[in-house]
Amino acid sequence: MDASKNDKAKKQSKEKTKLRRWILKAVEDVESNKGASVHDIQKFLDSKKDGISSRPEWKRILKKLLNIGQLMKNDGRYVISKWRLTSGKVTKNSAAHKANKEVRGIRILQLIRKYR
């Protein structure tokens, strides 16, 4: 009985890992520099496996990716954080670069205000 429980847990873990990879790939493969919308991510997931975007797990994984800093939200769209980029696609005009630059500017302003 324990073996079947462990097999089920491993299968679920593999599914979550696969979903996580697909979400990151969906955000990375968007052609525009603005980032990926939720609809873009759903279309990508459905292209990989039918009906997977109707399951609530992918939204939890998306939120976790935001919380741990692998993704950033920029004007309602998702972009890969510059320091977490895996393929080296960051350019000066990319959404990730602009979002990181904006965050750095906000942090600098906060520090200036703090020490005035």
MIPAZA-948792 format. One line per 8 residues: number of its first residue (from 0); their letters; for each residue x, y, z of N, C-alpha, C. Coordinates in Angstrom, 3 decimals. Each point is the difference from the previous one (the first is absolute). Layout:
<nodes>
NUM	A	X,Y,Z,X,Y,Z,X,Y,Z  ...
</nodes>
This chain:
<nodes>
0	MDASKNDK	0.821,-1.185,0.000,-0.821,1.185,0.000,0.870,1.256,0.000  1.110,-0.026,0.739,0.905,1.137,0.013,0.639,0.226,-1.365  0.272,-1.095,-0.703,0.626,0.123,-1.310,-0.911,0.725,-0.981  -1.285,-0.318,0.037,-0.935,0.663,-0.923,-0.165,1.479,0.372  0.072,0.294,1.286,-0.088,1.388,0.464,1.212,0.792,-0.474  1.179,-0.617,0.117,1.224,0.658,-0.445,0.010,0.204,-1.513  -0.484,-0.993,-0.736,-0.066,0.123,-1.453,-0.927,1.139,-0.405  -1.116,0.114,0.701,-0.956,1.065,-0.300,0.610,1.371,0.296
8	AKKQSKEK	0.728,0.100,1.120,0.650,1.260,0.375,1.078,0.374,-1.017  0.769,-0.994,-0.459,1.032,0.265,-0.995,-0.606,0.462,-1.317  -1.111,-0.621,-0.376,-0.676,0.368,-1.246,-0.513,1.441,0.083  -0.588,0.365,1.149,-0.491,1.365,0.177,1.159,0.995,-0.028  1.097,-0.357,0.607,1.169,0.867,0.018,0.542,0.215,-1.419  0.039,-1.067,-0.776,0.455,0.111,-1.388,-0.935,0.881,-0.812  -1.305,-0.120,0.240,-0.982,0.829,-0.701,0.202,1.475,0.341  0.224,0.290,1.274,0.212,1.388,0.418,1.282,0.555,-0.620
16	TKLRRWIL	1.045,-0.812,-0.037,1.257,0.430,-0.596,-0.181,0.282,-1.483  -0.750,-0.847,-0.659,-0.260,0.172,-1.428,-0.806,1.277,-0.247  -1.021,0.225,0.828,-0.803,1.219,-0.117,0.858,1.243,0.222  0.851,-0.053,1.008,0.883,1.122,0.309,0.889,0.326,-1.189  0.589,-1.030,-0.597,0.862,0.198,-1.169,-0.775,0.591,-1.168  -1.216,-0.513,-0.215,-0.825,0.492,-1.105,-0.403,1.461,0.204  -0.304,0.373,1.234,-0.375,1.395,0.274,1.188,0.917,-0.276  1.183,-0.376,0.482,1.195,0.802,-0.264,0.294,0.079,-1.495
24	KAVEDVES	-0.191,-1.099,-0.696,0.235,-0.024,-1.450,-1.012,0.878,-0.721  -1.250,-0.012,0.463,-1.040,0.820,-0.620,0.322,1.479,0.145  0.489,0.392,1.161,0.345,1.406,0.232,1.242,0.380,-0.808  0.927,-0.907,-0.104,1.248,0.270,-0.706,-0.196,0.072,-1.513  -0.933,-0.776,-0.535,-0.171,-0.100,-1.446,-0.926,1.049,-0.605  -0.499,0.928,0.784,-0.881,1.022,-0.546,0.808,0.905,-0.924  -0.553,0.252,-1.181,0.744,0.755,-0.996,0.081,1.489,0.309  -1.025,0.543,0.649,0.044,1.432,0.298,0.891,0.238,1.214
32	NKGASVHD	0.461,1.215,0.152,0.863,0.342,1.126,-0.791,0.395,1.229  -1.316,-0.093,-0.074,-0.834,0.424,1.121,-0.174,-1.082,1.049  0.204,-1.250,-0.353,-0.197,-1.101,0.934,-1.216,-0.819,-0.391  -0.286,-1.027,0.771,-1.088,-0.925,-0.299,-1.207,0.295,0.884  -1.171,0.000,-0.619,-1.223,0.162,0.777,-0.442,-1.377,0.493  -0.999,-0.008,0.852,-0.536,-1.269,0.503,-0.543,-0.825,-1.166  -0.616,0.674,-0.950,-0.559,-0.694,-1.159,1.106,-0.656,-0.827  1.132,0.681,-0.167,1.136,-0.584,-0.723,0.488,-1.277,0.686
40	IQKFLDSK	0.088,0.049,1.305,0.460,-1.161,0.765,-0.998,-1.150,-0.140  -1.302,0.316,0.073,-1.024,-1.037,-0.143,0.069,-0.657,-1.377  0.178,0.806,-1.034,0.092,-0.561,-1.358,1.207,-0.921,-0.120  1.124,0.404,0.577,1.203,-0.821,-0.068,-0.210,-1.322,0.738  -0.594,0.068,1.187,-0.231,-1.224,0.772,-0.940,-0.948,-0.737  -1.054,0.552,-0.615,-0.932,-0.849,-0.753,0.643,-0.598,-1.242  0.993,0.688,-0.559,0.701,-0.565,-1.152,0.857,-1.189,0.420  0.438,-0.010,1.263,0.801,-1.111,0.502,-0.864,-1.190,0.410
48	KDGISSRP	-1.125,0.299,0.663,-0.876,-1.068,0.477,-1.420,0.556,0.098  -0.938,-0.642,-0.658,-1.382,0.498,-0.027,-0.614,0.055,1.388  -0.664,1.113,0.294,-0.741,0.149,1.245,0.835,0.304,1.222  1.289,0.165,-0.168,0.847,0.230,1.175,-0.184,1.409,0.557  -0.400,0.936,-0.834,-0.168,1.372,0.488,-1.307,0.175,0.771  -0.870,-0.986,-0.047,-1.241,0.091,0.770,0.190,-0.507,1.429  1.148,-0.611,0.265,0.307,-0.471,1.355,0.574,1.145,0.827  -0.363,0.083,1.275,0.442,1.136,0.820,1.471,-0.047,0.415
56	EWKRILKK	0.668,-1.122,-0.201,1.391,-0.150,0.446,0.933,1.006,-0.660  -0.221,0.267,-1.284,0.928,0.861,-0.714,-0.021,1.423,0.548  -1.141,0.447,0.512,-0.065,1.347,0.575,0.778,0.065,1.319  -0.054,-1.067,0.764,0.781,-0.051,1.243,1.493,0.004,-0.309  0.383,-0.736,-1.017,1.411,-0.043,-0.392,0.445,1.366,-0.509  -0.862,0.685,-0.745,0.305,1.339,-0.486,0.207,0.971,1.165  -0.864,-0.080,1.002,0.145,0.858,1.174,1.296,-0.308,0.752  0.345,-1.280,0.081,1.233,-0.381,0.684,1.220,0.537,-0.745
64	LLNIGQLM	-0.036,-0.051,-1.335,1.100,0.544,-0.793,0.141,1.504,0.207  -1.118,0.685,0.191,0.036,1.433,0.301,0.595,0.245,1.383  -0.428,-0.801,0.974,0.460,0.189,1.381,1.490,-0.267,0.176  0.527,-0.994,-0.703,1.415,-0.322,0.168,0.896,0.839,-0.899  -0.586,0.794,-0.878,0.777,0.941,-0.783,0.436,-0.473,-1.365  -0.455,-1.140,-0.460,0.374,-0.431,-1.343,-0.777,0.756,-1.063  -1.209,0.424,0.340,-0.804,0.817,-0.909,-0.291,1.324,0.662  -0.226,0.996,-0.835,-0.424,1.307,0.484,-1.247,0.392,-0.766
72	KNDGRYVI	-0.827,0.821,0.621,-1.198,0.482,-0.657,0.252,1.443,-0.419  -0.179,0.276,-1.289,0.250,1.320,-0.546,-1.211,0.412,-0.829  -0.779,0.960,0.496,-1.207,0.481,-0.677,-0.971,-1.141,-0.321  -0.217,-0.889,0.943,-0.950,-1.081,-0.184,0.522,-1.166,-0.824  1.252,0.054,-0.390,0.598,-1.082,-0.781,1.169,-0.580,0.788  0.330,-1.228,-0.296,1.055,-0.702,0.728,1.285,-0.014,-0.819  1.090,0.329,0.659,1.319,-0.029,-0.637,0.953,-0.772,0.907  1.038,-0.559,-0.600,0.997,-0.724,0.773,0.947,1.017,0.610
80	SKWRLTSG	0.303,-0.172,1.272,0.946,0.896,0.668,1.345,-0.098,-0.689  0.647,1.129,-0.160,1.257,0.050,-0.752,1.052,-0.938,0.587  0.141,-0.018,1.293,1.047,-0.814,0.619,-0.349,-1.473,0.023  -1.246,-0.369,-0.363,-0.403,-1.406,-0.046,-0.134,-0.503,-1.432  0.312,0.808,-0.989,-0.180,-0.387,-1.387,0.901,-1.186,-0.342  -0.557,-0.977,-0.685,0.756,-1.217,-0.265,0.617,-0.020,-1.384  -0.580,0.697,-0.962,0.492,-0.139,-1.364,0.869,1.152,-0.463  0.162,1.034,0.798,0.833,1.125,-0.395,-0.676,0.927,-0.992
88	KVTKNSAA	-1.334,0.038,-0.025,-0.724,0.800,-0.973,-0.215,1.451,0.419  0.500,0.420,1.132,-0.267,1.357,0.472,0.741,1.007,-0.863  -0.736,0.969,-0.484,0.590,1.120,-0.724,-0.422,1.269,0.712  0.546,1.108,-0.420,-0.335,1.253,0.674,-1.442,0.407,-0.226  -0.655,-0.532,-1.023,-1.380,0.358,-0.283,-0.997,-1.039,0.505  0.467,-1.034,0.664,-0.908,-1.044,0.445,-0.801,0.452,1.213  -1.124,-0.642,0.204,-0.878,0.343,1.114,0.675,-0.301,1.338  0.779,-1.070,0.058,0.684,-0.344,1.248,1.016,1.083,0.361
96	HKANKEVR	0.725,0.490,-0.984,0.987,1.047,0.264,-0.684,1.267,0.491  -1.094,0.382,-0.650,-0.724,1.209,0.395,-0.587,-0.142,1.399  -0.551,-1.170,0.305,-0.595,-0.214,1.322,1.063,0.047,1.090  1.137,-0.644,-0.243,1.085,0.024,0.985,0.544,1.403,0.196  0.105,0.755,-1.085,0.487,1.366,0.082,-0.963,0.859,0.820  -1.299,-0.219,-0.220,-1.015,0.747,0.737,0.055,-0.336,1.491  0.157,-1.257,0.333,0.072,-0.429,1.400,1.232,0.592,0.670  1.135,-0.004,-0.697,1.216,0.597,0.563,-0.190,1.484,0.254
104	GIRILQLI	-0.671,0.696,-0.920,-0.251,1.425,0.171,-0.885,0.285,1.194  -1.009,-0.827,0.201,-0.905,0.170,1.141,0.756,-0.236,1.303  0.839,-1.018,0.035,0.770,-0.294,1.214,0.963,1.142,0.340  0.618,0.576,-1.014,0.918,1.113,0.235,-0.754,1.192,0.566  -1.182,0.287,-0.569,-0.812,1.107,0.508,-0.420,-0.238,1.446  -0.344,-1.244,0.327,-0.385,-0.318,1.370,1.162,0.217,0.962  1.198,-0.385,-0.407,1.175,0.199,0.845,0.294,1.484,0.190  -0.138,0.785,-1.062,0.233,1.444,0.106,-0.970,0.623,0.967
112	RKYR	-1.274,-0.354,-0.102,-1.011,0.544,0.897,0.252,-0.422,1.444  0.474,-1.212,0.177,0.232,-0.537,1.344,1.104,0.778,0.715  1.049,0.355,-0.717,1.151,0.631,0.619,0.010,1.522,-0.092  -1.093,0.589,-0.350,-0.091,1.467,-0.032,-0.235,0.552,1.351
</nodes>
